Amino acid sequence: MALTLNQKSSIVGDFRRSDSDTGSPEVQIALLTTRIQEITEHLKSNKKDHAARLGLLKLVGKRNRHLRYLARTNNDAYKTLIQRLGLRK
């Protein structure tokens, strides 16, 4: 269920601000979104996996905190990011 190194590096490459950027809010939100999508797919076939469901809720909460921070500090980047990831406001 964890992201492979290739998946993670491609996501970081797509959403980074500069060449050495790995921790900007955009990168973190994109990584969290990918993990949320994977866990959601897992839960479709494993409906009784309550541990995964709890982890999913924690990841969604963390992503929402990052999104609120990004909206507060850089609203233009927030708007483009939610459009690129296909998220709702």
N, C-alpha and C positions, 0 to 999 in steps of 0.2 A: 504494500500500500504506500510505502514511502516513495518519494520521487527519486529517480535514478540521477546519477551525476550528469548525464547528457541532457535529460529533461530540464534539470535545474539550471544548467549553464545556458541553454537556449532561451529559457524564460528571462534569466538575468540579462542576457545579451539583447533581448527585445525591448526591455523596459528600463534599462539603466540610463542614467543621465550623462555619465562620462565613462571613459575606458576602465577606470578602477573602481567604479561604483558597484557595490553589491548590497548595500543596506539602506538605500533610499526608500521612502514610503511606497513609491510606485512599484519597486521590485518586490518588497515584502507583501504588498497587497496582491500582486500577480501570483506569487508563490502560494499564498494562502488560498487564493481562488482556485488554483489548480488542485491543491490538496482537498479542498471542499468538494470539488466536482468528482474527484476519485472516490471519496468516502460516500458521497451521495449515490454513485453507481453501485458501490458495494452494498449499501443498505437496501437497494431495490431488490437484490436477490437474497439478502440475509436480514430479513425484517426483525428478527429477535436479537440482533447484536446490539445490546444496549450500551456496551462499552464504546463501540464505534459511534453510536448516536450521541453519547456524552462528549466524546472528543470532537465531533462535528459541531456541536453547540458551542464549545469553547473556541474552536477556530473561527466560527462565524462572529462571535463576540469580539475576538481579537481583530478580525478584519474590519469590523464596524468601528472600532476605536481608531485604527489606522486611517480609515476613510474620513472620520470626523476630524482628525488632526490635519490631514491633507486639505480638506475643504476649508479649514480655518486658516491655514498658513499659505496655501497656494491654490486658489479656487480654479484658475485656468487649468492647471495640471490635473486637478480633481475631475473636472468635467471631461477632459480628453481621456482620462484613464477609465472612468466608468463607461464611456462610450466604446473604448477599445475592448474592454472586458465583457461588455454586454450586461452590466449591472443596473439595477434600478436605483434611483436616488433615495 
